[in-house]
Every structure is written in structure tokens, then in C-alpha cells.
Amino acid sequence: MSDIKVLYITNSPAPYRVDFFNEIGKGCDLTVLFEEETKYSKDRDSSWFREEYHNFNAVFLKSKRFYDYIIILA
């Protein structure tokens, strides 16, 4: 593992992002902070998302969906 530590913040674990993060994570200590879990996505079926986090640490913010808003719980 590399000495370089990277924190990347994004909204959801789309398949192309998971592939990207798995590649980037080969060269650094990568943590990805996702704003929402796949179960809260209203635009995609949950089977579209991927949960193959091999080369990075995936962290999901605790949140609740309230109509069209996502509330982040601290």
C-alpha cells in the first residue's frame, strides 16, 4: 500500500465509479465517502449499483430521504 492517502467524496456508487475507484486504489490508500446508499436512489434500480469495493474503503454517510431531500445525520 502506498503512503499517499486520498479522500474522495461523491454521491453514489455507480458502476463506472466503483471501477474507477478500484483502479485508483491500487496506487494509494483511497477512502471514498458516498453521500447516499443505493437503497435511497430513486433514479435507478438497486441492481444497477455495484458493491465490489476491492481496492478502496467505502464509507456511507448516515442519511434519511425525506421526499426529494436527503438529510445527513451527524
PDB file of N, CA, C, O and CB in Angstrom:
ATOM      1  N   MET A   1       0.852  -1.182   0.000  1.00  0.00           N
ATOM      2  CA  MET A   1       0.000   0.000   0.000  1.00  0.00           C
ATOM      3  C   MET A   1       0.892   1.238   0.000  1.00  0.00           C
ATOM      4  O   MET A   1       1.963   1.251   0.607  1.00  0.00           O
ATOM      5  CB  MET A   1      -0.966   0.002   1.229  1.00  0.00           C
ATOM      6  N   SER A   2       0.450   2.230  -0.662  1.00  0.00           N
ATOM      7  CA  SER A   2       1.183   3.487  -0.803  1.00  0.00           C
ATOM      8  C   SER A   2       1.041   4.350   0.447  1.00  0.00           C
ATOM      9  O   SER A   2       0.109   4.178   1.234  1.00  0.00           O
ATOM     10  CB  SER A   2       0.690   4.258  -2.032  1.00  0.00           C
ATOM     11  N   ASP A   3       1.989   5.289   0.618  1.00  0.00           N
ATOM     12  CA  ASP A   3       1.916   6.249   1.722  1.00  0.00           C
ATOM     13  C   ASP A   3       0.946   7.377   1.414  1.00  0.00           C
ATOM     14  O   ASP A   3       0.578   8.137   2.309  1.00  0.00           O
ATOM     15  CB  ASP A   3       3.295   6.822   2.020  1.00  0.00           C
ATOM     16  N   ILE A   4       0.532   7.495   0.171  1.00  0.00           N
ATOM     17  CA  ILE A   4      -0.382   8.559  -0.228  1.00  0.00           C
ATOM     18  C   ILE A   4      -1.794   8.198   0.215  1.00  0.00           C
ATOM     19  O   ILE A   4      -2.302   7.122  -0.101  1.00  0.00           O
ATOM     20  CB  ILE A   4      -0.328   8.795  -1.761  1.00  0.00           C
ATOM     21  N   LYS A   5      -2.425   9.120   0.957  1.00  0.00           N
ATOM     22  CA  LYS A   5      -3.797   8.901   1.406  1.00  0.00           C
ATOM     23  C   LYS A   5      -4.706   9.873   0.676  1.00  0.00           C
ATOM     24  O   LYS A   5      -4.424  11.069   0.603  1.00  0.00           O
ATOM     25  CB  LYS A   5      -3.924   9.073   2.949  1.00  0.00           C
ATOM     26  N   VAL A   6      -5.809   9.345   0.132  1.00  0.00           N
ATOM     27  CA  VAL A   6      -6.738  10.160  -0.653  1.00  0.00           C
ATOM     28  C   VAL A   6      -8.150   9.949  -0.112  1.00  0.00           C
ATOM     29  O   VAL A   6      -8.572   8.820   0.139  1.00  0.00           O
ATOM     30  CB  VAL A   6      -6.664   9.798  -2.175  1.00  0.00           C
ATOM     31  N   LEU A   7      -8.878  11.068   0.065  1.00  0.00           N
ATOM     32  CA  LEU A   7     -10.294  11.019   0.406  1.00  0.00           C
ATOM     33  C   LEU A   7     -11.058  11.600  -0.767  1.00  0.00           C
ATOM     34  O   LEU A   7     -10.815  12.739  -1.165  1.00  0.00           O
ATOM     35  CB  LEU A   7     -10.604  11.797   1.735  1.00  0.00           C
ATOM     36  N   TYR A   8     -11.972  10.831  -1.321  1.00  0.00           N
ATOM     37  CA  TYR A   8     -12.773  11.256  -2.470  1.00  0.00           C
ATOM     38  C   TYR A   8     -14.231  11.265  -2.023  1.00  0.00           C
ATOM     39  O   TYR A   8     -14.711  10.296  -1.435  1.00  0.00           O
ATOM     40  CB  TYR A   8     -12.557  10.309  -3.721  1.00  0.00           C
ATOM     41  N   ILE A   9     -14.935  12.365  -2.303  1.00  0.00           N
ATOM     42  CA  ILE A   9     -16.339  12.489  -1.903  1.00  0.00           C
ATOM     43  C   ILE A   9     -17.208  12.518  -3.149  1.00  0.00           C
ATOM     44  O   ILE A   9     -16.964  13.303  -4.065  1.00  0.00           O
ATOM     45  CB  ILE A   9     -16.570  13.765  -1.042  1.00  0.00           C
ATOM     46  N   THR A  10     -18.222  11.662  -3.182  1.00  0.00           N
ATOM     47  CA  THR A  10     -19.127  11.590  -4.328  1.00  0.00           C
ATOM     48  C   THR A  10     -20.514  11.190  -3.836  1.00  0.00           C
ATOM     49  O   THR A  10     -20.699  10.873  -2.661  1.00  0.00           O
ATOM     50  CB  THR A  10     -18.603  10.580  -5.396  1.00  0.00           C
ATOM     51  N   ASN A  11     -21.494  11.209  -4.757  1.00  0.00           N
ATOM     52  CA  ASN A  11     -22.864  10.976  -4.317  1.00  0.00           C
ATOM     53  C   ASN A  11     -23.252   9.503  -4.191  1.00  0.00           C
ATOM     54  O   ASN A  11     -23.832   9.129  -3.172  1.00  0.00           O
ATOM     55  CB  ASN A  11     -23.792  11.639  -5.259  1.00  0.00           C
ATOM     56  N   SER A  12     -22.964   8.661  -5.163  1.00  0.00           N
ATOM     57  CA  SER A  12     -23.432   7.271  -5.092  1.00  0.00           C
ATOM     58  C   SER A  12     -22.453   6.333  -5.790  1.00  0.00           C
ATOM     59  O   SER A  12     -21.675   6.777  -6.634  1.00  0.00           O
ATOM     60  CB  SER A  12     -24.831   7.139  -5.723  1.00  0.00           C
ATOM     61  N   PRO A  13     -22.478   5.043  -5.453  1.00  0.00           N
ATOM     62  CA  PRO A  13     -21.549   4.084  -6.036  1.00  0.00           C
ATOM     63  C   PRO A  13     -21.997   3.540  -7.393  1.00  0.00           C
ATOM     64  O   PRO A  13     -22.330   2.362  -7.521  1.00  0.00           O
ATOM     65  CB  PRO A  13     -21.353   2.946  -5.088  1.00  0.00           C
ATOM     66  N   ALA A  14     -22.000   4.402  -8.390  1.00  0.00           N
ATOM     67  CA  ALA A  14     -22.335   3.962  -9.754  1.00  0.00           C
ATOM     68  C   ALA A  14     -21.264   2.982 -10.242  1.00  0.00           C
ATOM     69  O   ALA A  14     -20.107   3.098  -9.840  1.00  0.00           O
ATOM     70  CB  ALA A  14     -22.450   5.187 -10.731  1.00  0.00           C
ATOM     71  N   PRO A  15     -21.622   2.025 -11.096  1.00  0.00           N
ATOM     72  CA  PRO A  15     -20.663   1.005 -11.533  1.00  0.00           C
ATOM     73  C   PRO A  15     -19.373   1.577 -12.126  1.00  0.00           C
ATOM     74  O   PRO A  15     -18.288   1.080 -11.827  1.00  0.00           O
ATOM     75  CB  PRO A  15     -21.313   0.113 -12.548  1.00  0.00           C
ATOM     76  N   TYR A  16     -19.476   2.600 -12.951  1.00  0.00           N
ATOM     77  CA  TYR A  16     -18.266   3.166 -13.549  1.00  0.00           C
ATOM     78  C   TYR A  16     -17.396   3.845 -12.500  1.00  0.00           C
ATOM     79  O   TYR A  16     -16.175   3.888 -12.649  1.00  0.00           O
ATOM     80  CB  TYR A  16     -18.632   4.163 -14.650  1.00  0.00           C
ATOM     81  N   ARG A  17     -17.997   4.373 -11.449  1.00  0.00           N
ATOM     82  CA  ARG A  17     -17.214   4.981 -10.370  1.00  0.00           C
ATOM     83  C   ARG A  17     -16.511   3.899  -9.545  1.00  0.00           C
ATOM     84  O   ARG A  17     -15.342   4.053  -9.193  1.00  0.00           O
ATOM     85  CB  ARG A  17     -18.122   5.845  -9.460  1.00  0.00           C
ATOM     86  N   VAL A  18     -17.208   2.818  -9.240  1.00  0.00           N
ATOM     87  CA  VAL A  18     -16.605   1.728  -8.472  1.00  0.00           C
ATOM     88  C   VAL A  18     -15.403   1.175  -9.227  1.00  0.00           C
ATOM     89  O   VAL A  18     -14.362   0.926  -8.618  1.00  0.00           O
ATOM     90  CB  VAL A  18     -17.639   0.605  -8.197  1.00  0.00           C
ATOM     91  N   ASP A  19     -15.520   0.979 -10.532  1.00  0.00           N
ATOM     92  CA  ASP A  19     -14.388   0.514 -11.345  1.00  0.00           C
ATOM     93  C   ASP A  19     -13.227   1.509 -11.272  1.00  0.00           C
ATOM     94  O   ASP A  19     -12.073   1.116 -11.101  1.00  0.00           O
ATOM     95  CB  ASP A  19     -14.824   0.310 -12.818  1.00  0.00           C
ATOM     96  N   PHE A  20     -13.545   2.802 -11.402  1.00  0.00           N
ATOM     97  CA  PHE A  20     -12.544   3.861 -11.334  1.00  0.00           C
ATOM     98  C   PHE A  20     -11.832   3.851  -9.984  1.00  0.00           C
ATOM     99  O   PHE A  20     -10.604   3.910  -9.930  1.00  0.00           O
ATOM    100  CB  PHE A  20     -13.193   5.227 -11.581  1.00  0.00           C
ATOM    101  N   PHE A  21     -12.599   3.775  -8.893  1.00  0.00           N
ATOM    102  CA  PHE A  21     -12.010   3.787  -7.560  1.00  0.00           C
ATOM    103  C   PHE A  21     -11.169   2.545  -7.297  1.00  0.00           C
ATOM    104  O   PHE A  21     -10.137   2.629  -6.633  1.00  0.00           O
ATOM    105  CB  PHE A  21     -13.097   3.903  -6.513  1.00  0.00           C
ATOM    106  N   ASN A  22     -11.596   1.396  -7.808  1.00  0.00           N
ATOM    107  CA  ASN A  22     -10.798   0.185  -7.654  1.00  0.00           C
ATOM    108  C   ASN A  22      -9.446   0.325  -8.355  1.00  0.00           C
ATOM    109  O   ASN A  22      -8.437  -0.164  -7.847  1.00  0.00           O
ATOM    110  CB  ASN A  22     -11.558  -1.026  -8.207  1.00  0.00           C
ATOM    111  N   GLU A  23      -9.413   0.975  -9.498  1.00  0.00           N
ATOM    112  CA  GLU A  23      -8.147   1.202 -10.209  1.00  0.00           C
ATOM    113  C   GLU A  23      -7.278   2.213  -9.481  1.00  0.00           C
ATOM    114  O   GLU A  23      -6.086   1.975  -9.286  1.00  0.00           O
ATOM    115  CB  GLU A  23      -8.413   1.683 -11.637  1.00  0.00           C
ATOM    116  N   ILE A  24      -7.852   3.334  -9.077  1.00  0.00           N
ATOM    117  CA  ILE A  24      -7.103   4.369  -8.364  1.00  0.00           C
ATOM    118  C   ILE A  24      -6.557   3.820  -7.045  1.00  0.00           C
ATOM    119  O   ILE A  24      -5.436   4.141  -6.651  1.00  0.00           O
ATOM    120  CB  ILE A  24      -7.996   5.602  -8.103  1.00  0.00           C
ATOM    121  N   GLY A  25      -7.345   3.000  -6.375  1.00  0.00           N
ATOM    122  CA  GLY A  25      -6.949   2.436  -5.089  1.00  0.00           C
ATOM    123  C   GLY A  25      -5.754   1.505  -5.157  1.00  0.00           C
ATOM    124  O   GLY A  25      -5.177   1.174  -4.121  1.00  0.00           O
ATOM    125  N   LYS A  26      -5.370   1.079  -6.339  1.00  0.00           N
ATOM    126  CA  LYS A  26      -4.179   0.240  -6.488  1.00  0.00           C
ATOM    127  C   LYS A  26      -2.902   1.024  -6.211  1.00  0.00           C
ATOM    128  O   LYS A  26      -1.874   0.442  -5.864  1.00  0.00           O
ATOM    129  CB  LYS A  26      -4.126  -0.358  -7.891  1.00  0.00           C
ATOM    130  N   GLY A  27      -2.968   2.354  -6.365  1.00  0.00           N
ATOM    131  CA  GLY A  27      -1.764   3.163  -6.212  1.00  0.00           C
ATOM    132  C   GLY A  27      -1.746   4.071  -5.004  1.00  0.00           C
ATOM    133  O   GLY A  27      -0.799   4.836  -4.821  1.00  0.00           O
ATOM    134  N   CYS A  28      -2.780   4.005  -4.169  1.00  0.00           N
ATOM    135  CA  CYS A  28      -2.828   4.871  -2.987  1.00  0.00           C
ATOM    136  C   CYS A  28      -3.764   4.257  -1.956  1.00  0.00           C
ATOM    137  O   CYS A  28      -4.467   3.285  -2.235  1.00  0.00           O
ATOM    138  CB  CYS A  28      -3.293   6.312  -3.362  1.00  0.00           C
ATOM    139  N   ASP A  29      -3.760   4.834  -0.772  1.00  0.00           N
ATOM    140  CA  ASP A  29      -4.687   4.428   0.287  1.00  0.00           C
ATOM    141  C   ASP A  29      -5.939   5.287   0.101  1.00  0.00           C
ATOM    142  O   ASP A  29      -5.995   6.420   0.579  1.00  0.00           O
ATOM    143  CB  ASP A  29      -4.051   4.606   1.750  1.00  0.00           C
ATOM    144  N   LEU A  30      -6.933   4.750  -0.588  1.00  0.00           N
ATOM    145  CA  LEU A  30      -8.115   5.507  -1.004  1.00  0.00           C
ATOM    146  C   LEU A  30      -9.324   5.205  -0.123  1.00  0.00           C
ATOM    147  O   LEU A  30      -9.672   4.049   0.115  1.00  0.00           O
ATOM    148  CB  LEU A  30      -8.447   5.199  -2.458  1.00  0.00           C
ATOM    149  N   THR A  31      -9.948   6.271   0.348  1.00  0.00           N
ATOM    150  CA  THR A  31     -11.234   6.174   1.041  1.00  0.00           C
ATOM    151  C   THR A  31     -12.232   6.993   0.242  1.00  0.00           C
ATOM    152  O   THR A  31     -11.967   8.148  -0.089  1.00  0.00           O
ATOM    153  CB  THR A  31     -11.140   6.679   2.536  1.00  0.00           C
ATOM    154  N   VAL A  32     -13.373   6.404  -0.068  1.00  0.00           N
ATOM    155  CA  VAL A  32     -14.422   7.101  -0.812  1.00  0.00           C
ATOM    156  C   VAL A  32     -15.609   7.295   0.117  1.00  0.00           C
ATOM    157  O   VAL A  32     -16.134   6.339   0.689  1.00  0.00           O
ATOM    158  CB  VAL A  32     -14.837   6.311  -2.102  1.00  0.00           C
ATOM    159  N   LEU A  33     -16.022   8.548   0.255  1.00  0.00           N
ATOM    160  CA  LEU A  33     -17.159   8.907   1.091  1.00  0.00           C
ATOM    161  C   LEU A  33     -18.362   9.122   0.179  1.00  0.00           C
ATOM    162  O   LEU A  33     -18.400  10.077  -0.597  1.00  0.00           O
ATOM    163  CB  LEU A  33     -16.859  10.185   1.950  1.00  0.00           C
ATOM    164  N   PHE A  34     -19.337   8.231   0.278  1.00  0.00           N
ATOM    165  CA  PHE A  34     -20.542   8.322  -0.538  1.00  0.00           C
ATOM    166  C   PHE A  34     -21.617   9.073   0.246  1.00  0.00           C
ATOM    167  O   PHE A  34     -21.799   8.834   1.440  1.00  0.00           O
ATOM    168  CB  PHE A  34     -21.044   6.905  -0.955  1.00  0.00           C
ATOM    169  N   GLU A  35     -22.320   9.973  -0.419  1.00  0.00           N
ATOM    170  CA  GLU A  35     -23.359  10.766   0.229  1.00  0.00           C
ATOM    171  C   GLU A  35     -24.621   9.957   0.523  1.00  0.00           C
ATOM    172  O   GLU A  35     -25.333  10.244   1.485  1.00  0.00           O
ATOM    173  CB  GLU A  35     -23.708  11.953  -0.635  1.00  0.00           C
ATOM    174  N   GLU A  36     -24.898   8.953  -0.298  1.00  0.00           N
ATOM    175  CA  GLU A  36     -26.114   8.178  -0.067  1.00  0.00           C
ATOM    176  C   GLU A  36     -25.900   6.717  -0.400  1.00  0.00           C
ATOM    177  O   GLU A  36     -25.071   6.366  -1.240  1.00  0.00           O
ATOM    178  CB  GLU A  36     -27.268   8.736  -0.886  1.00  0.00           C
ATOM    179  N   GLU A  37     -26.660   5.875   0.269  1.00  0.00           N
ATOM    180  CA  GLU A  37     -26.624   4.448  -0.005  1.00  0.00           C
ATOM    181  C   GLU A  37     -27.508   4.156  -1.214  1.00  0.00           C
ATOM    182  O   GLU A  37     -28.380   4.951  -1.563  1.00  0.00           O
ATOM    183  CB  GLU A  37     -27.085   3.630   1.236  1.00  0.00           C
ATOM    184  N   THR A  38     -27.281   3.039  -1.833  1.00  0.00           N
ATOM    185  CA  THR A  38     -28.025   2.688  -3.045  1.00  0.00           C
ATOM    186  C   THR A  38     -29.520   2.534  -2.784  1.00  0.00           C
ATOM    187  O   THR A  38     -30.326   2.750  -3.689  1.00  0.00           O
ATOM    188  CB  THR A  38     -27.476   1.403  -3.634  1.00  0.00           C
ATOM    189  N   LYS A  39     -29.897   2.169  -1.578  1.00  0.00           N
ATOM    190  CA  LYS A  39     -31.317   1.968  -1.286  1.00  0.00           C
ATOM    191  C   LYS A  39     -32.125   3.261  -1.358  1.00  0.00           C
ATOM    192  O   LYS A  39     -33.352   3.219  -1.444  1.00  0.00           O
ATOM    193  CB  LYS A  39     -31.475   1.351   0.084  1.00  0.00           C
ATOM    194  N   TYR A  40     -31.443   4.417  -1.323  1.00  0.00           N
ATOM    195  CA  TYR A  40     -32.144   5.699  -1.393  1.00  0.00           C
ATOM    196  C   TYR A  40     -32.233   6.260  -2.808  1.00  0.00           C
ATOM    197  O   TYR A  40     -32.829   7.317  -3.014  1.00  0.00           O
ATOM    198  CB  TYR A  40     -31.460   6.698  -0.505  1.00  0.00           C
ATOM    199  N   SER A  41     -31.657   5.578  -3.772  1.00  0.00           N
ATOM    200  CA  SER A  41     -31.676   6.084  -5.138  1.00  0.00           C
ATOM    201  C   SER A  41     -33.051   5.889  -5.758  1.00  0.00           C
ATOM    202  O   SER A  41     -33.576   4.776  -5.789  1.00  0.00           O
ATOM    203  CB  SER A  41     -30.606   5.390  -5.987  1.00  0.00           C
ATOM    204  N   LYS A  42     -33.626   6.967  -6.247  1.00  0.00           N
ATOM    205  CA  LYS A  42     -34.947   6.871  -6.869  1.00  0.00           C
ATOM    206  C   LYS A  42     -34.848   6.782  -8.392  1.00  0.00           C
ATOM    207  O   LYS A  42     -35.834   6.490  -9.069  1.00  0.00           O
ATOM    208  CB  LYS A  42     -35.804   8.071  -6.474  1.00  0.00           C
ATOM    209  N   ASP A  43     -33.647   7.038  -8.924  1.00  0.00           N
ATOM    210  CA  ASP A  43     -33.470   7.061 -10.377  1.00  0.00           C
ATOM    211  C   ASP A  43     -33.055   5.713 -10.967  1.00  0.00           C
ATOM    212  O   ASP A  43     -33.226   5.484 -12.164  1.00  0.00           O
ATOM    213  CB  ASP A  43     -32.445   8.095 -10.738  1.00  0.00           C
ATOM    214  N   ARG A  44     -32.521   4.835 -10.151  1.00  0.00           N
ATOM    215  CA  ARG A  44     -32.008   3.555 -10.640  1.00  0.00           C
ATOM    216  C   ARG A  44     -32.494   2.402  -9.776  1.00  0.00           C
ATOM    217  O   ARG A  44     -32.725   2.554  -8.576  1.00  0.00           O
ATOM    218  CB  ARG A  44     -30.481   3.571 -10.679  1.00  0.00           C
ATOM    219  N   ASP A  45     -32.643   1.258 -10.407  1.00  0.00           N
ATOM    220  CA  ASP A  45     -32.916   0.026  -9.688  1.00  0.00           C
ATOM    221  C   ASP A  45     -31.652  -0.347  -8.912  1.00  0.00           C
ATOM    222  O   ASP A  45     -30.546  -0.138  -9.409  1.00  0.00           O
ATOM    223  CB  ASP A  45     -33.353  -1.126 -10.665  1.00  0.00           C
ATOM    224  N   SER A  46     -31.793  -0.884  -7.729  1.00  0.00           N
ATOM    225  CA  SER A  46     -30.627  -1.192  -6.891  1.00  0.00           C
ATOM    226  C   SER A  46     -29.683  -2.202  -7.536  1.00  0.00           C
ATOM    227  O   SER A  46     -28.502  -2.236  -7.190  1.00  0.00           O
ATOM    228  CB  SER A  46     -31.085  -1.721  -5.550  1.00  0.00           C
ATOM    229  N   SER A  47     -30.173  -3.028  -8.468  1.00  0.00           N
ATOM    230  CA  SER A  47     -29.299  -3.996  -9.137  1.00  0.00           C
ATOM    231  C   SER A  47     -28.295  -3.320 -10.075  1.00  0.00           C
ATOM    232  O   SER A  47     -27.310  -3.941 -10.474  1.00  0.00           O
ATOM    233  CB  SER A  47     -30.139  -4.998  -9.921  1.00  0.00           C
ATOM    234  N   TRP A  48     -28.535  -2.066 -10.426  1.00  0.00           N
ATOM    235  CA  TRP A  48     -27.614  -1.326 -11.296  1.00  0.00           C
ATOM    236  C   TRP A  48     -26.322  -0.994 -10.564  1.00  0.00           C
ATOM    237  O   TRP A  48     -25.259  -0.933 -11.182  1.00  0.00           O
ATOM    238  CB  TRP A  48     -28.272  -0.038 -11.806  1.00  0.00           C
ATOM    239  N   PHE A  49     -26.401  -0.779  -9.251  1.00  0.00           N
ATOM    240  CA  PHE A  49     -25.234  -0.398  -8.466  1.00  0.00           C
ATOM    241  C   PHE A  49     -24.339  -1.599  -8.201  1.00  0.00           C
ATOM    242  O   PHE A  49     -24.788  -2.745  -8.243  1.00  0.00           O
ATOM    243  CB  PHE A  49     -25.662   0.240  -7.148  1.00  0.00           C
ATOM    244  N   ARG A  50     -23.063  -1.322  -7.927  1.00  0.00           N
ATOM    245  CA  ARG A  50     -22.101  -2.382  -7.639  1.00  0.00           C
ATOM    246  C   ARG A  50     -21.522  -2.176  -6.251  1.00  0.00           C
ATOM    247  O   ARG A  50     -21.310  -1.044  -5.816  1.00  0.00           O
ATOM    248  CB  ARG A  50     -20.976  -2.415  -8.700  1.00  0.00           C
ATOM    249  N   GLU A  51     -21.272  -3.260  -5.572  1.00  0.00           N
ATOM    250  CA  GLU A  51     -20.707  -3.188  -4.232  1.00  0.00           C
ATOM    251  C   GLU A  51     -19.421  -3.992  -4.154  1.00  0.00           C
ATOM    252  O   GLU A  51     -19.197  -4.723  -3.189  1.00  0.00           O
ATOM    253  CB  GLU A  51     -21.713  -3.690  -3.195  1.00  0.00           C
ATOM    254  N   GLU A  52     -18.584  -3.860  -5.160  1.00  0.00           N
ATOM    255  CA  GLU A  52     -17.317  -4.584  -5.226  1.00  0.00           C
ATOM    256  C   GLU A  52     -16.181  -3.617  -4.905  1.00  0.00           C
ATOM    257  O   GLU A  52     -15.475  -3.149  -5.797  1.00  0.00           O
ATOM    258  CB  GLU A  52     -17.114  -5.236  -6.631  1.00  0.00           C
ATOM    259  N   TYR A  53     -16.020  -3.330  -3.626  1.00  0.00           N
ATOM    260  CA  TYR A  53     -15.025  -2.370  -3.169  1.00  0.00           C
ATOM    261  C   TYR A  53     -13.752  -3.121  -2.787  1.00  0.00           C
ATOM    262  O   TYR A  53     -13.526  -3.409  -1.611  1.00  0.00           O
ATOM    263  CB  TYR A  53     -15.563  -1.536  -1.968  1.00  0.00           C
ATOM    264  N   HIS A  54     -12.921  -3.437  -3.781  1.00  0.00           N
ATOM    265  CA  HIS A  54     -11.741  -4.268  -3.543  1.00  0.00           C
ATOM    266  C   HIS A  54     -10.510  -3.472  -3.133  1.00  0.00           C
ATOM    267  O   HIS A  54      -9.764  -3.905  -2.255  1.00  0.00           O
ATOM    268  CB  HIS A  54     -11.428  -5.059  -4.772  1.00  0.00           C
ATOM    269  N   ASN A  55     -10.287  -2.333  -3.743  1.00  0.00           N
ATOM    270  CA  ASN A  55      -9.039  -1.604  -3.539  1.00  0.00           C
ATOM    271  C   ASN A  55      -9.233  -0.255  -2.863  1.00  0.00           C
ATOM    272  O   ASN A  55      -8.353   0.604  -2.926  1.00  0.00           O
ATOM    273  CB  ASN A  55      -8.351  -1.405  -4.854  1.00  0.00           C
ATOM    274  N   PHE A  56     -10.356  -0.065  -2.229  1.00  0.00           N
ATOM    275  CA  PHE A  56     -10.604   1.185  -1.514  1.00  0.00           C
ATOM    276  C   PHE A  56     -11.591   0.946  -0.372  1.00  0.00           C
ATOM    277  O   PHE A  56     -12.306  -0.055  -0.340  1.00  0.00           O
ATOM    278  CB  PHE A  56     -11.142   2.270  -2.478  1.00  0.00           C
ATOM    279  N   ASN A  57     -11.605   1.886   0.552  1.00  0.00           N
ATOM    280  CA  ASN A  57     -12.537   1.833   1.681  1.00  0.00           C
ATOM    281  C   ASN A  57     -13.771   2.648   1.326  1.00  0.00           C
ATOM    282  O   ASN A  57     -13.659   3.831   1.004  1.00  0.00           O
ATOM    283  CB  ASN A  57     -11.874   2.368   2.995  1.00  0.00           C
ATOM    284  N   ALA A  58     -14.927   2.040   1.379  1.00  0.00           N
ATOM    285  CA  ALA A  58     -16.183   2.734   1.091  1.00  0.00           C
ATOM    286  C   ALA A  58     -16.857   3.109   2.409  1.00  0.00           C
ATOM    287  O   ALA A  58     -17.060   2.261   3.278  1.00  0.00           O
ATOM    288  CB  ALA A  58     -17.129   1.846   0.218  1.00  0.00           C
ATOM    289  N   VAL A  59     -17.201   4.399   2.547  1.00  0.00           N
ATOM    290  CA  VAL A  59     -17.872   4.898   3.731  1.00  0.00           C
ATOM    291  C   VAL A  59     -19.150   5.594   3.274  1.00  0.00           C
ATOM    292  O   VAL A  59     -19.121   6.410   2.353  1.00  0.00           O
ATOM    293  CB  VAL A  59     -16.949   5.867   4.552  1.00  0.00           C
ATOM    294  N   PHE A  60     -20.262   5.274   3.911  1.00  0.00           N
ATOM    295  CA  PHE A  60     -21.540   5.881   3.562  1.00  0.00           C
ATOM    296  C   PHE A  60     -21.990   6.788   4.701  1.00  0.00           C
ATOM    297  O   PHE A  60     -21.992   6.386   5.864  1.00  0.00           O
ATOM    298  CB  PHE A  60     -22.610   4.797   3.263  1.00  0.00           C
ATOM    299  N   LEU A  61     -22.372   8.015   4.353  1.00  0.00           N
ATOM    300  CA  LEU A  61     -22.920   8.915   5.357  1.00  0.00           C
ATOM    301  C   LEU A  61     -24.258   8.372   5.839  1.00  0.00           C
ATOM    302  O   LEU A  61     -25.014   7.796   5.056  1.00  0.00           O
ATOM    303  CB  LEU A  61     -23.077  10.348   4.793  1.00  0.00           C
ATOM    304  N   LYS A  62     -24.547   8.549   7.091  1.00  0.00           N
ATOM    305  CA  LYS A  62     -25.852   8.165   7.618  1.00  0.00           C
ATOM    306  C   LYS A  62     -26.839   9.238   7.175  1.00  0.00           C
ATOM    307  O   LYS A  62     -26.668  10.417   7.486  1.00  0.00           O
ATOM    308  CB  LYS A  62     -25.829   8.007   9.193  1.00  0.00           C
ATOM    309  N   SER A  63     -27.852   8.830   6.460  1.00  0.00           N
ATOM    310  CA  SER A  63     -28.799   9.796   5.920  1.00  0.00           C
ATOM    311  C   SER A  63     -30.194   9.194   5.836  1.00  0.00           C
ATOM    312  O   SER A  63     -30.369   7.977   5.893  1.00  0.00           O
ATOM    313  CB  SER A  63     -28.346  10.278   4.541  1.00  0.00           C
ATOM    314  N   LYS A  64     -31.165  10.057   5.701  1.00  0.00           N
ATOM    315  CA  LYS A  64     -32.558   9.663   5.514  1.00  0.00           C
ATOM    316  C   LYS A  64     -33.135  10.460   4.361  1.00  0.00           C
ATOM    317  O   LYS A  64     -32.842  11.646   4.205  1.00  0.00           O
ATOM    318  CB  LYS A  64     -33.389   9.882   6.811  1.00  0.00           C
ATOM    319  N   ARG A  65     -33.951   9.808   3.559  1.00  0.00           N
ATOM    320  CA  ARG A  65     -34.613  10.512   2.460  1.00  0.00           C
ATOM    321  C   ARG A  65     -35.948  11.041   2.975  1.00  0.00           C
ATOM    322  O   ARG A  65     -36.718  10.323   3.613  1.00  0.00           O
ATOM    323  CB  ARG A  65     -34.818   9.571   1.214  1.00  0.00           C
ATOM    324  N   PHE A  66     -36.198  12.300   2.685  1.00  0.00           N
ATOM    325  CA  PHE A  66     -37.433  12.963   3.075  1.00  0.00           C
ATOM    326  C   PHE A  66     -37.975  13.646   1.833  1.00  0.00           C
ATOM    327  O   PHE A  66     -37.533  14.738   1.477  1.00  0.00           O
ATOM    328  CB  PHE A  66     -37.207  13.986   4.249  1.00  0.00           C
ATOM    329  N   TYR A  67     -38.923  13.011   1.178  1.00  0.00           N
ATOM    330  CA  TYR A  67     -39.430  13.434  -0.126  1.00  0.00           C
ATOM    331  C   TYR A  67     -38.265  13.497  -1.105  1.00  0.00           C
ATOM    332  O   TYR A  67     -37.641  12.465  -1.354  1.00  0.00           O
ATOM    333  CB  TYR A  67     -40.155  14.815  -0.031  1.00  0.00           C
ATOM    334  N   ASP A  68     -37.947  14.637  -1.662  1.00  0.00           N
ATOM    335  CA  ASP A  68     -36.849  14.743  -2.626  1.00  0.00           C
ATOM    336  C   ASP A  68     -35.547  15.211  -1.988  1.00  0.00           C
ATOM    337  O   ASP A  68     -34.607  15.564  -2.700  1.00  0.00           O
ATOM    338  CB  ASP A  68     -37.232  15.690  -3.737  1.00  0.00           C
ATOM    339  N   TYR A  69     -35.478  15.220  -0.671  1.00  0.00           N
ATOM    340  CA  TYR A  69     -34.294  15.708   0.028  1.00  0.00           C
ATOM    341  C   TYR A  69     -33.617  14.558   0.775  1.00  0.00           C
ATOM    342  O   TYR A  69     -34.273  13.616   1.221  1.00  0.00           O
ATOM    343  CB  TYR A  69     -34.669  16.847   1.009  1.00  0.00           C
ATOM    344  N   ILE A  70     -32.311  14.652   0.898  1.00  0.00           N
ATOM    345  CA  ILE A  70     -31.566  13.716   1.714  1.00  0.00           C
ATOM    346  C   ILE A  70     -31.039  14.487   2.915  1.00  0.00           C
ATOM    347  O   ILE A  70     -30.370  15.509   2.764  1.00  0.00           O
ATOM    348  CB  ILE A  70     -30.404  13.038   0.906  1.00  0.00           C
ATOM    349  N   ILE A  71     -31.340  13.999   4.090  1.00  0.00           N
ATOM    350  CA  ILE A  71     -30.903  14.648   5.312  1.00  0.00           C
ATOM    351  C   ILE A  71     -29.735  13.857   5.869  1.00  0.00           C
ATOM    352  O   ILE A  71     -29.861  12.663   6.144  1.00  0.00           O
ATOM    353  CB  ILE A  71     -32.061  14.755   6.349  1.00  0.00           C
ATOM    354  N   ILE A  72     -28.597  14.520   6.037  1.00  0.00           N
ATOM    355  CA  ILE A  72     -27.402  13.887   6.583  1.00  0.00           C
ATOM    356  C   ILE A  72     -27.490  13.945   8.105  1.00  0.00           C
ATOM    357  O   ILE A  72     -27.717  15.005   8.688  1.00  0.00           O
ATOM    358  CB  ILE A  72     -26.095  14.585   6.062  1.00  0.00           C
ATOM    359  N   LEU A  73     -27.308  12.795   8.732  1.00  0.00           N
ATOM    360  CA  LEU A  73     -27.365  12.710  10.194  1.00  0.00           C
ATOM    361  C   LEU A  73     -25.952  12.677  10.743  1.00  0.00           C
ATOM    362  O   LEU A  73     -25.139  11.850  10.330  1.00  0.00           O
ATOM    363  CB  LEU A  73     -28.162  11.459  10.656  1.00  0.00           C
ATOM    364  N   ALA A  74     -25.661  13.564  11.663  1.00  0.00           N
ATOM    365  CA  ALA A  74     -24.306  13.620  12.242  1.00  0.00           C
ATOM    366  C   ALA A  74     -24.260  12.922  13.574  1.00  0.00           C
ATOM    367  O   ALA A  74     -23.205  12.869  14.207  1.00  0.00           O
ATOM    368  CB  ALA A  74     -23.841  15.066  12.403  1.00  0.00           C
TER     369      ALA A  74
END
